[in-house]
């Protein structure tokens, strides 16, 4: 598995936790996505993902109940 694929898997797990996890997993994932932390930005950079675009996408899914 390439490093990019590994970091994309981390993001996919966080998305899974955000929408289908336990209450704690959902809360932790929400904070990871929406708190202004270096960890989130680094993982996005390593995965080749724009962090602001990902945040907007997750916010849109949350407010639209997807």
CORTAUR-V610956 format. One record per residue. N is the residue number from 0. SS is DSSP state (alpha for helix, beta for strand, coil for the rest). PHI is phi as a letter, one per 40 degrees, with the letter a starting at -180 (NA if undefined). D_CENTER is the distance of its C-alpha to the mean C-alpha in whole Angstrom. Layout:
n=N ss=SS phi=PHI d_center=D_CENTER
n=N ss=SS phi=PHI d_center=D_CENTER
This chain:
n=0 ss=coil phi=NA d_center=20
n=1 ss=coil phi=c d_center=19
n=2 ss=alpha phi=c d_center=17
n=3 ss=alpha phi=c d_center=15
n=4 ss=alpha phi=c d_center=14
n=5 ss=alpha phi=c d_center=13
n=6 ss=alpha phi=c d_center=11
n=7 ss=alpha phi=c d_center=9
n=8 ss=alpha phi=c d_center=10
n=9 ss=alpha phi=c d_center=8
n=10 ss=alpha phi=c d_center=5
n=11 ss=alpha phi=c d_center=7
n=12 ss=alpha phi=c d_center=8
n=13 ss=alpha phi=c d_center=5
n=14 ss=alpha phi=c d_center=5
n=15 ss=alpha phi=d d_center=9
n=16 ss=alpha phi=c d_center=9
n=17 ss=alpha phi=c d_center=8
n=18 ss=alpha phi=b d_center=11
n=19 ss=alpha phi=b d_center=13
n=20 ss=coil phi=c d_center=13
n=21 ss=coil phi=c d_center=16
n=22 ss=alpha phi=d d_center=16
n=23 ss=alpha phi=c d_center=15
n=24 ss=alpha phi=c d_center=12
n=25 ss=alpha phi=c d_center=11
n=26 ss=alpha phi=c d_center=12
n=27 ss=alpha phi=c d_center=10
n=28 ss=alpha phi=c d_center=7
n=29 ss=alpha phi=d d_center=8
n=30 ss=alpha phi=c d_center=9
n=31 ss=alpha phi=c d_center=7
n=32 ss=alpha phi=c d_center=5
n=33 ss=alpha phi=b d_center=9
n=34 ss=coil phi=c d_center=11
n=35 ss=coil phi=c d_center=12
n=36 ss=coil phi=b d_center=12
n=37 ss=alpha phi=c d_center=13
n=38 ss=alpha phi=d d_center=11
n=39 ss=alpha phi=d d_center=7
n=40 ss=alpha phi=c d_center=10
n=41 ss=alpha phi=c d_center=12
n=42 ss=alpha phi=d d_center=9
n=43 ss=alpha phi=c d_center=8
n=44 ss=alpha phi=d d_center=12
n=45 ss=alpha phi=c d_center=13
n=46 ss=alpha phi=c d_center=11
n=47 ss=coil phi=g d_center=13
n=48 ss=coil phi=b d_center=10
n=49 ss=coil phi=c d_center=11
n=50 ss=alpha phi=c d_center=9
n=51 ss=alpha phi=c d_center=11
n=52 ss=alpha phi=c d_center=11
n=53 ss=alpha phi=c d_center=7
n=54 ss=alpha phi=d d_center=7
n=55 ss=alpha phi=d d_center=11
n=56 ss=alpha phi=c d_center=10
n=57 ss=alpha phi=c d_center=8
n=58 ss=alpha phi=c d_center=11
n=59 ss=alpha phi=c d_center=13
n=60 ss=alpha phi=c d_center=12
n=61 ss=alpha phi=c d_center=12
n=62 ss=alpha phi=c d_center=16
n=63 ss=coil phi=c d_center=17
n=64 ss=coil phi=g d_center=17
n=65 ss=coil phi=c d_center=15
